[in-house]
C-alpha cells in the first residue's frame, strides 16, 4: 500500500436537505472500497499506524481552517487500544479534531470498556454499519453511544419483508426514545431514501444523498 486516498461524504437531514456532517472515508489509492486497505493493514500489523497517519492528516485540515463536523472511523484493533495508556495523546487528538464524532466500526474486538473510554473524551460515539455484526443488541442498549448508523442490508430486508420493516421501525423508535441520532447509510437510490423515510429515519448518507469527493492523497510512511 503506497498511498492513502482521503474522501469525504455528506450526511444529510432528509427533512431539510441540510448537510449536518461529513464522514471521512480512507481507502488505498485507486481502490473503490476500504476493504482492501484494512485487510492489508490487518495482515501487516499496520492498523494503528494507518490510523495515526489519518488523524495527523485530519489535524492538518483543521489547522487550515476546516470547521465542518467530521465523523472518523476507528478500528477495534487500532489505536483505540491505547486510549487508556496514552490518554494525553488522545486528548491532543480530541482537542485538535473537534468537532468530531468517533465511529466504532462493526467488527469483533470492540468492547464496552473501549467505548466508554472513548466517550469520556467528550465527543459523541456512533455505531457504524450496525445491524448484522457481533453483539448488536448490547452495543445499542448498553454502550455509551450518541448515534447509530443502520447498515443498508437492514433497509433492503425492510423493503421486501413486512416483519423486517416492523423490526427496523422498532429499533429506530427505541433509539430515538433514548436520544440517539439514527442515520441510514449506504443509500444508493431514490427507493432507498423512500424506505428510510417510511421507517422514520431522518438522517442519511450514501450516493443518493451525496457522492464521496476525493480530498487528498498521502504517501504511506513505512516503519
N, C-alpha and C positions, 0 to 999 in steps of 0.2 A: 504494500500500500504506500504509494509515493506522495499522494496529495489527499487532503480532505476538502470537500466542497460544502460550503455553508449555504443553505437555502432558508427562506422564511416563508411561512404560510399563515394567512389571516384566520382568526377565529371571529365569527360574526354573530351578532344578535339578529335572529331571524325575524323578529318583530320590527326592527328599525333599519336593518341593513348596516348598522354601525359596526366597525371593526373594534373589538374590545381587547385584542391582544394579538401577538404574533408568536407562533411556535417556531423555534429554530430547529431545522432538520439538517443533520450532518450525515454525509454519505462519502463513500470513496469517489474520487473524481471520475466521472463517466458512468457511475452506477445509477440505476433507476430507483433503487430502494436502499435502505440502510442495512439490509440483511447481510450482504457480503462483508461489509465493513465490520460489523460486530462479530460475525463468525470468525473473521481473520483475527480480530482483537482477542477473542477468547482463545483461539489456537496458539497465539503468540504471547499471551500474557500481557497484552498492551491496553486492556480496557481502561485502567486508571490513567495511563499515560495519554491516551487519546482524550479522555475527559478533561484532564488538566489543560491540554492544548485548546480544547473547545472553550473552556471557561476563560482562559487567558485571552483568546481571540475576542470573546464577547465583552470582556472588560475593556479592550481597546475600543470597541464600538461605543461603549458608554462614555469613555473619556473623550470621544469625538463628538459627543452631544446627542446621541440617540436616546430618547426618553420614552420610547414605546414600552408597554408591558410585554415582557417576554415569558415564554414557557420553555423550560430546558429539561430534556430527558436525562434521567440518571439510571445507570445500570446497577443492580444489586451487588455485583461483584467488582464494581469500580471504586471510585474514590469515596463513595458514601461509607465504605467500611472503615474509613479513617475519621469519621465525623466526631467521635468522642476523643480519640487520642490526639487529633490535630485540630482542636476546636478553634484556636486562634486563626489558623489558615482559613477555616470555613467561615468565620466571622468576617474575614477580609473579603472573601468572595461575595458573601451575602451583602455586605455594605456596598461593594463596588458594582454589583449587578442590579440592585433594587431599582425599579420594581420588577421582581422576578417571581415566577411560580416554578416549583420543582415538580416534575412529573415522574412518578415511580413507574418504571416500565413493568408491564405484566410479565414477570419472569420469576423462576424459582430463586430462592436465597434471600428474598426480602423477608423482613420480619418486623413485628410491631416496634421493637426497640430502635431499629434504624429509622423507621418512620417517625417515631416520637422524637428522637434526637434531631432529625431534620426539621420537624415542625417547630421545635423550640428556638430555632434560629430566628423565627419571626415572619418568614414568608409562607404563603399557602403551599400545601402539598396536594397534588391531584393524582388520582389513579389513572394511568394511561392504558388504553386498549382493554378496558375492563369488560369481562363477560364470560370468557371460557377458560381463563387461566387458573392457576393454583390459588386456593384459599380466597376465592372471590367474595364469599359472604362475610368472612372475617375482615377482609380489607375494607369493605363498605361499612360494616356496622361497628367495628371496634377501633380501627386505626384513626389517628387524629388528622383527618383529611378535610379539605375545604371544597373539593370538586371531584367529579368522576366523568371520565370520557368513555362513552359507550362504544364498544367495538362494532364495526359495520356488520359482521355476521348476525348480531342480535337484531339489527334492523331488517336484514334480509329475511330472517325467520318470521319476524313480525309482519312482514309484507305478505307472507304466504300462509301463515298458520294463526288462526284466531287465538288459540291458547298462548302462543308465544307472544303475541301482541299484548294480551292482557297481563302477562307476566312482566313484560318490559314496562308497561304503564304502572304496575305496582311498584317496581323498582324505582322509577323516576319520581313517583309521588312520595315514596319513602325518603328519597334523597332530598327532595325539596323541603319536606317537613323537618328534616334535620339541618336545614340551612345550607345545603350543599349546592354548588353550581353543577348542572348537568349539561354535558356537551356531547352531541352526536358527532363522531368523527369518521372520516373516510367517505363522506357523501360525494358521489360522483355524478348523479343525475338529478333532474327535477323530481322524479319519483322518490328518490331518497329524501330529498328535502320535504316532500309532502308527507311521507310516513313519519319523519321526525316531528313535524308539526302535529300530526294526528296523535302521536304518542305523548304530546305535551312537552317536548324538548324545545327550549327556546334558543339555545346556543349551538353553533355547528361549525364544522371545519371540513374541508375537502375540496376537490376540484370544482364541484358545483357551486362552492361558496367563494373560492378564490384560489387560483393556481399557485403552487410554490414558485418563488422567484430566486434565482441564483444571486447571492450577495458577493461572495468572495471564495477564493481557494487558498489554502496554506500548504506548505510542504511539511510532511511528517518529519519530526525530529527523532532520529534514530538514537537509541542509547548506545 
